[in-house]
């Protein structure tokens, strides 16, 4: 079942609810999820932060603090 079909089925079942308490709980869940979603939106970093991360990465590489792609692949296989 695709997402749109699931949402329609959910709304149809929601409209059948008679309990004020259950509707209130769904409202709280919806508000919480909307807040969590808006907080997790991508925020671009500043040029300063990007340059700072690049400098740190280059310093880590020069100090041999890195893993090769083959090491990473071996870890997750």
PDB file of N, CA, C and O in Angstrom:
ATOM      1  N   UNK A   1       0.849  -1.172   0.000  1.00  0.00           N
ATOM      2  CA  UNK A   1       0.000   0.000   0.000  1.00  0.00           C
ATOM      3  C   UNK A   1       0.899   1.241   0.000  1.00  0.00           C
ATOM      4  O   UNK A   1       1.797   1.361   0.834  1.00  0.00           O
ATOM      5  N   UNK A   2       0.658   2.142  -0.919  1.00  0.00           N
ATOM      6  CA  UNK A   2       1.496   3.345  -1.000  1.00  0.00           C
ATOM      7  C   UNK A   2       1.104   4.356   0.080  1.00  0.00           C
ATOM      8  O   UNK A   2       0.074   4.212   0.737  1.00  0.00           O
ATOM      9  N   UNK A   3       1.929   5.362   0.246  1.00  0.00           N
ATOM     10  CA  UNK A   3       1.748   6.339   1.325  1.00  0.00           C
ATOM     11  C   UNK A   3       0.420   7.077   1.214  1.00  0.00           C
ATOM     12  O   UNK A   3      -0.271   7.252   2.218  1.00  0.00           O
ATOM     13  N   UNK A   4       0.053   7.512   0.016  1.00  0.00           N
ATOM     14  CA  UNK A   4      -1.209   8.255  -0.144  1.00  0.00           C
ATOM     15  C   UNK A   4      -2.408   7.394   0.252  1.00  0.00           C
ATOM     16  O   UNK A   4      -3.329   7.881   0.908  1.00  0.00           O
ATOM     17  N   UNK A   5      -2.403   6.145  -0.133  1.00  0.00           N
ATOM     18  CA  UNK A   5      -3.496   5.235   0.215  1.00  0.00           C
ATOM     19  C   UNK A   5      -3.558   5.023   1.723  1.00  0.00           C
ATOM     20  O   UNK A   5      -4.640   4.993   2.309  1.00  0.00           O
ATOM     21  N   UNK A   6      -2.389   4.876   2.348  1.00  0.00           N
ATOM     22  CA  UNK A   6      -2.335   4.704   3.801  1.00  0.00           C
ATOM     23  C   UNK A   6      -2.860   5.940   4.524  1.00  0.00           C
ATOM     24  O   UNK A   6      -3.572   5.823   5.521  1.00  0.00           O
ATOM     25  N   UNK A   7      -2.506   7.134   4.019  1.00  0.00           N
ATOM     26  CA  UNK A   7      -2.982   8.359   4.656  1.00  0.00           C
ATOM     27  C   UNK A   7      -4.496   8.476   4.550  1.00  0.00           C
ATOM     28  O   UNK A   7      -5.154   8.864   5.515  1.00  0.00           O
ATOM     29  N   UNK A   8      -5.050   8.149   3.405  1.00  0.00           N
ATOM     30  CA  UNK A   8      -6.505   8.208   3.215  1.00  0.00           C
ATOM     31  C   UNK A   8      -7.198   7.227   4.163  1.00  0.00           C
ATOM     32  O   UNK A   8      -8.199   7.565   4.794  1.00  0.00           O
ATOM     33  N   UNK A   9      -6.659   6.019   4.254  1.00  0.00           N
ATOM     34  CA  UNK A   9      -7.244   5.016   5.161  1.00  0.00           C
ATOM     35  C   UNK A   9      -7.167   5.496   6.603  1.00  0.00           C
ATOM     36  O   UNK A   9      -8.110   5.309   7.372  1.00  0.00           O
ATOM     37  N   UNK A  10      -6.046   6.117   6.975  1.00  0.00           N
ATOM     38  CA  UNK A  10      -5.879   6.633   8.333  1.00  0.00           C
ATOM     39  C   UNK A  10      -6.904   7.725   8.624  1.00  0.00           C
ATOM     40  O   UNK A  10      -7.538   7.718   9.679  1.00  0.00           O
ATOM     41  N   UNK A  11      -7.065   8.654   7.701  1.00  0.00           N
ATOM     42  CA  UNK A  11      -8.010   9.753   7.900  1.00  0.00           C
ATOM     43  C   UNK A  11      -9.436   9.216   8.007  1.00  0.00           C
ATOM     44  O   UNK A  11     -10.221   9.684   8.832  1.00  0.00           O
ATOM     45  N   UNK A  12      -9.766   8.243   7.180  1.00  0.00           N
ATOM     46  CA  UNK A  12     -11.106   7.659   7.256  1.00  0.00           C
ATOM     47  C   UNK A  12     -11.353   7.034   8.622  1.00  0.00           C
ATOM     48  O   UNK A  12     -12.431   7.206   9.191  1.00  0.00           O
ATOM     49  N   UNK A  13     -10.380   6.316   9.155  1.00  0.00           N
ATOM     50  CA  UNK A  13     -10.520   5.722  10.484  1.00  0.00           C
ATOM     51  C   UNK A  13     -10.552   6.800  11.562  1.00  0.00           C
ATOM     52  O   UNK A  13     -11.299   6.693  12.535  1.00  0.00           O
ATOM     53  N   UNK A  14      -9.737   7.839  11.385  1.00  0.00           N
ATOM     54  CA  UNK A  14      -9.706   8.943  12.344  1.00  0.00           C
ATOM     55  C   UNK A  14     -11.076   9.615  12.436  1.00  0.00           C
ATOM     56  O   UNK A  14     -11.527   9.962  13.527  1.00  0.00           O
ATOM     57  N   UNK A  15     -11.733   9.799  11.295  1.00  0.00           N
ATOM     58  CA  UNK A  15     -13.038  10.458  11.279  1.00  0.00           C
ATOM     59  C   UNK A  15     -14.109   9.643  11.999  1.00  0.00           C
ATOM     60  O   UNK A  15     -15.138  10.191  12.395  1.00  0.00           O
ATOM     61  N   UNK A  16     -13.886   8.371  12.168  1.00  0.00           N
ATOM     62  CA  UNK A  16     -14.846   7.505  12.864  1.00  0.00           C
ATOM     63  C   UNK A  16     -14.687   7.567  14.384  1.00  0.00           C
ATOM     64  O   UNK A  16     -15.549   7.077  15.113  1.00  0.00           O
ATOM     65  N   UNK A  17     -13.600   8.160  14.866  1.00  0.00           N
ATOM     66  CA  UNK A  17     -13.354   8.208  16.308  1.00  0.00           C
ATOM     67  C   UNK A  17     -14.422   9.029  17.015  1.00  0.00           C
ATOM     68  O   UNK A  17     -14.867  10.062  16.514  1.00  0.00           O
ATOM     69  N   UNK A  18     -14.822   8.552  18.181  1.00  0.00           N
ATOM     70  CA  UNK A  18     -15.825   9.254  18.984  1.00  0.00           C
ATOM     71  C   UNK A  18     -15.254   9.751  20.307  1.00  0.00           C
ATOM     72  O   UNK A  18     -15.911  10.513  21.015  1.00  0.00           O
ATOM     73  N   UNK A  19     -14.047   9.332  20.645  1.00  0.00           N
ATOM     74  CA  UNK A  19     -13.456   9.682  21.932  1.00  0.00           C
ATOM     75  C   UNK A  19     -12.650  10.974  21.832  1.00  0.00           C
ATOM     76  O   UNK A  19     -11.712  11.084  21.042  1.00  0.00           O
ATOM     77  N   UNK A  20     -13.037  11.937  22.646  1.00  0.00           N
ATOM     78  CA  UNK A  20     -12.317  13.209  22.701  1.00  0.00           C
ATOM     79  C   UNK A  20     -10.878  12.988  23.168  1.00  0.00           C
ATOM     80  O   UNK A  20      -9.957  13.652  22.692  1.00  0.00           O
ATOM     81  N   UNK A  21     -10.691  12.063  24.092  1.00  0.00           N
ATOM     82  CA  UNK A  21      -9.358  11.757  24.625  1.00  0.00           C
ATOM     83  C   UNK A  21      -8.439  11.205  23.531  1.00  0.00           C
ATOM     84  O   UNK A  21      -7.277  11.600  23.439  1.00  0.00           O
ATOM     85  N   UNK A  22      -8.948  10.309  22.718  1.00  0.00           N
ATOM     86  CA  UNK A  22      -8.136   9.725  21.646  1.00  0.00           C
ATOM     87  C   UNK A  22      -7.766  10.795  20.620  1.00  0.00           C
ATOM     88  O   UNK A  22      -6.630  10.836  20.149  1.00  0.00           O
ATOM     89  N   UNK A  23      -8.713  11.654  20.277  1.00  0.00           N
ATOM     90  CA  UNK A  23      -8.432  12.732  19.323  1.00  0.00           C
ATOM     91  C   UNK A  23      -7.366  13.663  19.909  1.00  0.00           C
ATOM     92  O   UNK A  23      -6.469  14.102  19.190  1.00  0.00           O
ATOM     93  N   UNK A  24      -7.456  13.964  21.201  1.00  0.00           N
ATOM     94  CA  UNK A  24      -6.459  14.821  21.859  1.00  0.00           C
ATOM     95  C   UNK A  24      -5.072  14.181  21.801  1.00  0.00           C
ATOM     96  O   UNK A  24      -4.076  14.864  21.565  1.00  0.00           O
ATOM     97  N   UNK A  25      -5.016  12.880  22.016  1.00  0.00           N
ATOM     98  CA  UNK A  25      -3.715  12.197  21.957  1.00  0.00           C
ATOM     99  C   UNK A  25      -3.127  12.255  20.555  1.00  0.00           C
ATOM    100  O   UNK A  25      -1.924  12.457  20.389  1.00  0.00           O
ATOM    101  N   UNK A  26      -3.981  12.077  19.541  1.00  0.00           N
ATOM    102  CA  UNK A  26      -3.490  12.181  18.163  1.00  0.00           C
ATOM    103  C   UNK A  26      -3.013  13.599  17.861  1.00  0.00           C
ATOM    104  O   UNK A  26      -2.012  13.780  17.167  1.00  0.00           O
ATOM    105  N   UNK A  27      -3.717  14.600  18.374  1.00  0.00           N
ATOM    106  CA  UNK A  27      -3.285  15.988  18.177  1.00  0.00           C
ATOM    107  C   UNK A  27      -1.906  16.224  18.791  1.00  0.00           C
ATOM    108  O   UNK A  27      -1.053  16.873  18.185  1.00  0.00           O
ATOM    109  N   UNK A  28      -1.692  15.693  19.995  1.00  0.00           N
ATOM    110  CA  UNK A  28      -0.390  15.848  20.651  1.00  0.00           C
ATOM    111  C   UNK A  28       0.710  15.160  19.851  1.00  0.00           C
ATOM    112  O   UNK A  28       1.802  15.705  19.688  1.00  0.00           O
ATOM    113  N   UNK A  29       0.418  13.968  19.356  1.00  0.00           N
ATOM    114  CA  UNK A  29       1.408  13.238  18.547  1.00  0.00           C
ATOM    115  C   UNK A  29       1.744  14.034  17.291  1.00  0.00           C
ATOM    116  O   UNK A  29       2.913  14.159  16.926  1.00  0.00           O
ATOM    117  N   UNK A  30       0.719  14.572  16.631  1.00  0.00           N
ATOM    118  CA  UNK A  30       0.945  15.343  15.405  1.00  0.00           C
ATOM    119  C   UNK A  30       1.783  16.586  15.679  1.00  0.00           C
ATOM    120  O   UNK A  30       2.705  16.889  14.922  1.00  0.00           O
ATOM    121  N   UNK A  31       1.471  17.304  16.749  1.00  0.00           N
ATOM    122  CA  UNK A  31       2.249  18.505  17.095  1.00  0.00           C
ATOM    123  C   UNK A  31       3.704  18.153  17.391  1.00  0.00           C
ATOM    124  O   UNK A  31       4.623  18.852  16.964  1.00  0.00           O
ATOM    125  N   UNK A  32       3.901  17.054  18.133  1.00  0.00           N
ATOM    126  CA  UNK A  32       5.260  16.636  18.480  1.00  0.00           C
ATOM    127  C   UNK A  32       6.041  16.259  17.217  1.00  0.00           C
ATOM    128  O   UNK A  32       7.200  16.644  17.066  1.00  0.00           O
ATOM    129  N   UNK A  33       5.412  15.511  16.318  1.00  0.00           N
ATOM    130  CA  UNK A  33       6.085  15.095  15.086  1.00  0.00           C
ATOM    131  C   UNK A  33       6.387  16.286  14.183  1.00  0.00           C
ATOM    132  O   UNK A  33       7.452  16.331  13.567  1.00  0.00           O
ATOM    133  N   UNK A  34       5.484  17.240  14.093  1.00  0.00           N
ATOM    134  CA  UNK A  34       5.741  18.432  13.283  1.00  0.00           C
ATOM    135  C   UNK A  34       6.918  19.216  13.847  1.00  0.00           C
ATOM    136  O   UNK A  34       7.751  19.725  13.098  1.00  0.00           O
ATOM    137  N   UNK A  35       6.981  19.310  15.187  1.00  0.00           N
ATOM    138  CA  UNK A  35       8.090  20.024  15.824  1.00  0.00           C
ATOM    139  C   UNK A  35       9.403  19.303  15.564  1.00  0.00           C
ATOM    140  O   UNK A  35      10.399  19.937  15.217  1.00  0.00           O
ATOM    141  N   UNK A  36       9.415  17.981  15.728  1.00  0.00           N
ATOM    142  CA  UNK A  36      10.632  17.202  15.491  1.00  0.00           C
ATOM    143  C   UNK A  36      11.087  17.313  14.047  1.00  0.00           C
ATOM    144  O   UNK A  36      12.285  17.402  13.780  1.00  0.00           O
ATOM    145  N   UNK A  37      10.158  17.310  13.127  1.00  0.00           N
ATOM    146  CA  UNK A  37      10.502  17.413  11.709  1.00  0.00           C
ATOM    147  C   UNK A  37      11.107  18.777  11.390  1.00  0.00           C
ATOM    148  O   UNK A  37      12.092  18.868  10.658  1.00  0.00           O
ATOM    149  N   UNK A  38      10.520  19.827  11.937  1.00  0.00           N
ATOM    150  CA  UNK A  38      11.041  21.166  11.649  1.00  0.00           C
ATOM    151  C   UNK A  38      12.406  21.384  12.293  1.00  0.00           C
ATOM    152  O   UNK A  38      13.223  22.138  11.765  1.00  0.00           O
ATOM    153  N   UNK A  39      12.665  20.729  13.438  1.00  0.00           N
ATOM    154  CA  UNK A  39      13.963  20.870  14.093  1.00  0.00           C
ATOM    155  C   UNK A  39      15.054  20.126  13.347  1.00  0.00           C
ATOM    156  O   UNK A  39      16.229  20.474  13.457  1.00  0.00           O
ATOM    157  N   UNK A  40      14.681  19.110  12.595  1.00  0.00           N
ATOM    158  CA  UNK A  40      15.664  18.284  11.901  1.00  0.00           C
ATOM    159  C   UNK A  40      15.940  18.744  10.472  1.00  0.00           C
ATOM    160  O   UNK A  40      16.626  18.053   9.719  1.00  0.00           O
ATOM    161  N   UNK A  41      15.414  19.894  10.099  1.00  0.00           N
ATOM    162  CA  UNK A  41      15.675  20.405   8.757  1.00  0.00           C
ATOM    163  C   UNK A  41      17.146  20.745   8.601  1.00  0.00           C
ATOM    164  O   UNK A  41      17.812  21.156   9.551  1.00  0.00           O
ATOM    165  N   UNK A  42      17.629  20.569   7.407  1.00  0.00           N
ATOM    166  CA  UNK A  42      19.027  20.845   7.098  1.00  0.00           C
ATOM    167  C   UNK A  42      19.297  22.337   7.223  1.00  0.00           C
ATOM    168  O   UNK A  42      18.572  23.168   6.675  1.00  0.00           O
ATOM    169  N   UNK A  43      20.341  22.650   7.944  1.00  0.00           N
ATOM    170  CA  UNK A  43      20.782  24.031   8.039  1.00  0.00           C
ATOM    171  C   UNK A  43      22.184  24.114   7.470  1.00  0.00           C
ATOM    172  O   UNK A  43      23.100  23.485   8.001  1.00  0.00           O
ATOM    173  N   UNK A  44      22.374  24.875   6.400  1.00  0.00           N
ATOM    174  CA  UNK A  44      23.703  24.957   5.806  1.00  0.00           C
ATOM    175  C   UNK A  44      24.702  25.587   6.768  1.00  0.00           C
ATOM    176  O   UNK A  44      24.370  26.477   7.551  1.00  0.00           O
ATOM    177  N   UNK A  45      25.935  25.097   6.685  1.00  0.00           N
ATOM    178  CA  UNK A  45      26.967  25.674   7.541  1.00  0.00           C
ATOM    179  C   UNK A  45      27.546  26.923   6.887  1.00  0.00           C
ATOM    180  O   UNK A  45      27.465  27.107   5.673  1.00  0.00           O
ATOM    181  N   UNK A  46      28.112  27.745   7.697  1.00  0.00           N
ATOM    182  CA  UNK A  46      28.716  28.977   7.195  1.00  0.00           C
ATOM    183  C   UNK A  46      30.032  28.640   6.490  1.00  0.00           C
ATOM    184  O   UNK A  46      30.568  27.542   6.640  1.00  0.00           O
ATOM    185  N   UNK A  47      30.539  29.598   5.723  1.00  0.00           N
ATOM    186  CA  UNK A  47      31.840  29.415   5.068  1.00  0.00           C
ATOM    187  C   UNK A  47      32.928  29.197   6.120  1.00  0.00           C
ATOM    188  O   UNK A  47      33.855  28.411   5.928  1.00  0.00           O
ATOM    189  N   UNK A  48      32.790  29.907   7.223  1.00  0.00           N
ATOM    190  CA  UNK A  48      33.773  29.779   8.300  1.00  0.00           C
ATOM    191  C   UNK A  48      33.775  28.357   8.868  1.00  0.00           C
ATOM    192  O   UNK A  48      34.836  27.766   9.067  1.00  0.00           O
ATOM    193  N   UNK A  49      32.589  27.814   9.126  1.00  0.00           N
ATOM    194  CA  UNK A  49      32.488  26.451   9.652  1.00  0.00           C
ATOM    195  C   UNK A  49      33.010  25.438   8.640  1.00  0.00           C
ATOM    196  O   UNK A  49      33.704  24.493   9.013  1.00  0.00           O
ATOM    197  N   UNK A  50      32.686  25.623   7.382  1.00  0.00           N
ATOM    198  CA  UNK A  50      33.166  24.717   6.335  1.00  0.00           C
ATOM    199  C   UNK A  50      34.693  24.739   6.278  1.00  0.00           C
ATOM    200  O   UNK A  50      35.329  23.686   6.239  1.00  0.00           O
ATOM    201  N   UNK A  51      35.271  25.921   6.273  1.00  0.00           N
ATOM    202  CA  UNK A  51      36.732  26.032   6.235  1.00  0.00           C
ATOM    203  C   UNK A  51      37.379  25.416   7.474  1.00  0.00           C
ATOM    204  O   UNK A  51      38.438  24.795   7.386  1.00  0.00           O
ATOM    205  N   UNK A  52      36.739  25.591   8.618  1.00  0.00           N
ATOM    206  CA  UNK A  52      37.245  25.014   9.858  1.00  0.00           C
ATOM    207  C   UNK A  52      37.253  23.480   9.757  1.00  0.00           C
ATOM    208  O   UNK A  52      38.216  22.833  10.168  1.00  0.00           O
ATOM    209  N   UNK A  53      36.184  22.910   9.214  1.00  0.00           N
ATOM    210  CA  UNK A  53      36.113  21.455   9.062  1.00  0.00           C
ATOM    211  C   UNK A  53      37.143  20.949   8.043  1.00  0.00           C
ATOM    212  O   UNK A  53      37.747  19.894   8.238  1.00  0.00           O
ATOM    213  N   UNK A  54      37.334  21.692   6.980  1.00  0.00           N
ATOM    214  CA  UNK A  54      38.345  21.313   5.980  1.00  0.00           C
ATOM    215  C   UNK A  54      39.731  21.328   6.612  1.00  0.00           C
ATOM    216  O   UNK A  54      40.520  20.401   6.426  1.00  0.00           O
ATOM    217  N   UNK A  55      40.018  22.390   7.358  1.00  0.00           N
ATOM    218  CA  UNK A  55      41.321  22.475   8.026  1.00  0.00           C
ATOM    219  C   UNK A  55      41.525  21.306   8.987  1.00  0.00           C
ATOM    220  O   UNK A  55      42.610  20.726   9.038  1.00  0.00           O
ATOM    221  N   UNK A  56      40.491  20.963   9.744  1.00  0.00           N
ATOM    222  CA  UNK A  56      40.588  19.846  10.688  1.00  0.00           C
ATOM    223  C   UNK A  56      40.797  18.526   9.944  1.00  0.00           C
ATOM    224  O   UNK A  56      41.596  17.694  10.372  1.00  0.00           O
ATOM    225  N   UNK A  57      40.091  18.335   8.844  1.00  0.00           N
ATOM    226  CA  UNK A  57      40.253  17.112   8.048  1.00  0.00           C
ATOM    227  C   UNK A  57      41.657  16.992   7.480  1.00  0.00           C
ATOM    228  O   UNK A  57      42.255  15.916   7.495  1.00  0.00           O
ATOM    229  N   UNK A  58      42.175  18.099   6.982  1.00  0.00           N
ATOM    230  CA  UNK A  58      43.534  18.071   6.442  1.00  0.00           C
ATOM    231  C   UNK A  58      44.562  17.789   7.546  1.00  0.00           C
ATOM    232  O   UNK A  58      45.532  17.065   7.322  1.00  0.00           O
ATOM    233  N   UNK A  59      44.349  18.355   8.725  1.00  0.00           N
ATOM    234  CA  UNK A  59      45.253  18.097   9.846  1.00  0.00           C
ATOM    235  C   UNK A  59      45.167  16.629  10.266  1.00  0.00           C
ATOM    236  O   UNK A  59      46.190  16.013  10.567  1.00  0.00           O
ATOM    237  N   UNK A  60      43.980  16.075  10.289  1.00  0.00           N
ATOM    238  CA  UNK A  60      43.809  14.658  10.617  1.00  0.00           C
ATOM    239  C   UNK A  60      44.531  13.783   9.596  1.00  0.00           C
ATOM    240  O   UNK A  60      45.171  12.799   9.966  1.00  0.00           O
ATOM    241  N   UNK A  61      44.433  14.132   8.329  1.00  0.00           N
ATOM    242  CA  UNK A  61      45.092  13.348   7.285  1.00  0.00           C
ATOM    243  C   UNK A  61      46.615  13.397   7.448  1.00  0.00           C
ATOM    244  O   UNK A  61      47.291  12.373   7.360  1.00  0.00           O
ATOM    245  N   UNK A  62      47.143  14.605   7.686  1.00  0.00           N
ATOM    246  CA  UNK A  62      48.590  14.747   7.872  1.00  0.00           C
ATOM    247  C   UNK A  62      49.077  13.969   9.097  1.00  0.00           C
ATOM    248  O   UNK A  62      50.210  13.486   9.116  1.00  0.00           O
ATOM    249  N   UNK A  63      48.231  13.847  10.110  1.00  0.00           N
ATOM    250  CA  UNK A  63      48.590  13.123  11.336  1.00  0.00           C
ATOM    251  C   UNK A  63      48.230  11.640  11.252  1.00  0.00           C
ATOM    252  O   UNK A  63      48.314  10.917  12.245  1.00  0.00           O
ATOM    253  N   UNK A  64      47.835  11.199  10.078  1.00  0.00           N
ATOM    254  CA  UNK A  64      47.494   9.790   9.837  1.00  0.00           C
ATOM    255  C   UNK A  64      46.302   9.327  10.685  1.00  0.00           C
ATOM    256  O   UNK A  64      46.235   8.168  11.092  1.00  0.00           O
ATOM    257  N   UNK A  65      45.369  10.243  10.943  1.00  0.00           N
ATOM    258  CA  UNK A  65      44.146   9.905  11.679  1.00  0.00           C
ATOM    259  C   UNK A  65      42.990   9.796  10.683  1.00  0.00           C
ATOM    260  O   UNK A  65      42.126  10.669  10.605  1.00  0.00           O
ATOM    261  N   UNK A  66      43.002   8.700   9.930  1.00  0.00           N
ATOM    262  CA  UNK A  66      41.936   8.465   8.952  1.00  0.00           C
ATOM    263  C   UNK A  66      41.866   6.980   8.666  1.00  0.00           C
ATOM    264  O   UNK A  66      42.770   6.227   9.027  1.00  0.00           O
ATOM    265  N   UNK A  67      40.792   6.560   8.018  1.00  0.00           N
ATOM    266  CA  UNK A  67      40.625   5.176   7.587  1.00  0.00           C
ATOM    267  C   UNK A  67      40.457   5.171   6.078  1.00  0.00           C
ATOM    268  O   UNK A  67      39.808   6.047   5.507  1.00  0.00           O
ATOM    269  N   UNK A  68      41.046   4.182   5.450  1.00  0.00           N
ATOM    270  CA  UNK A  68      40.899   4.059   4.003  1.00  0.00           C
ATOM    271  C   UNK A  68      39.511   3.506   3.685  1.00  0.00           C
ATOM    272  O   UNK A  68      38.841   2.949   4.554  1.00  0.00           O
ATOM    273  N   UNK A  69      39.095   3.663   2.452  1.00  0.00           N
ATOM    274  CA  UNK A  69      37.792   3.148   2.054  1.00  0.00           C
ATOM    275  C   UNK A  69      37.735   1.626   2.196  1.00  0.00           C
ATOM    276  O   UNK A  69      36.684   1.081   2.536  1.00  0.00           O
ATOM    277  N   UNK A  70      38.831   0.944   1.946  1.00  0.00           N
ATOM    278  CA  UNK A  70      38.832  -0.522   2.100  1.00  0.00           C
ATOM    279  C   UNK A  70      38.674  -0.917   3.565  1.00  0.00           C
ATOM    280  O   UNK A  70      38.044  -1.932   3.862  1.00  0.00           O
ATOM    281  N   UNK A  71      39.236  -0.130   4.487  1.00  0.00           N
ATOM    282  CA  UNK A  71      39.048  -0.403   5.925  1.00  0.00           C
ATOM    283  C   UNK A  71      37.585  -0.212   6.326  1.00  0.00           C
ATOM    284  O   UNK A  71      37.029  -1.000   7.091  1.00  0.00           O
ATOM    285  N   UNK A  72      36.981   0.836   5.800  1.00  0.00           N
ATOM    286  CA  UNK A  72      35.562   1.083   6.112  1.00  0.00           C
ATOM    287  C   UNK A  72      34.674  -0.009   5.532  1.00  0.00           C
ATOM    288  O   UNK A  72      33.759  -0.496   6.197  1.00  0.00           O
ATOM    289  N   UNK A  73      34.947  -0.388   4.296  1.00  0.00           N
ATOM    290  CA  UNK A  73      34.147  -1.446   3.678  1.00  0.00           C
ATOM    291  C   UNK A  73      34.277  -2.754   4.443  1.00  0.00           C
ATOM    292  O   UNK A  73      33.288  -3.458   4.643  1.00  0.00           O
ATOM    293  N   UNK A  74      35.494  -3.085   4.873  1.00  0.00           N
ATOM    294  CA  UNK A  74      35.711  -4.328   5.630  1.00  0.00           C
ATOM    295  C   UNK A  74      34.935  -4.312   6.940  1.00  0.00           C
ATOM    296  O   UNK A  74      34.443  -5.349   7.384  1.00  0.00           O
ATOM    297  N   UNK A  75      34.825  -3.164   7.548  1.00  0.00           N
ATOM    298  CA  UNK A  75      34.119  -3.045   8.817  1.00  0.00           C
ATOM    299  C   UNK A  75      32.629  -3.351   8.663  1.00  0.00           C
ATOM    300  O   UNK A  75      32.030  -3.919   9.576  1.00  0.00           O
ATOM    301  N   UNK A  76      32.020  -2.993   7.539  1.00  0.00           N
ATOM    302  CA  UNK A  76      30.588  -3.125   7.364  1.00  0.00           C
ATOM    303  C   UNK A  76      30.161  -4.304   6.491  1.00  0.00           C
ATOM    304  O   UNK A  76      28.990  -4.407   6.127  1.00  0.00           O
ATOM    305  N   UNK A  77      31.087  -5.184   6.154  1.00  0.00           N
ATOM    306  CA  UNK A  77      30.726  -6.351   5.352  1.00  0.00           C
ATOM    307  C   UNK A  77      30.528  -7.559   6.205  1.00  0.00           C
ATOM    308  O   UNK A  77      30.219  -8.634   5.690  1.00  0.00           O
TER     309      UNK A  77
END
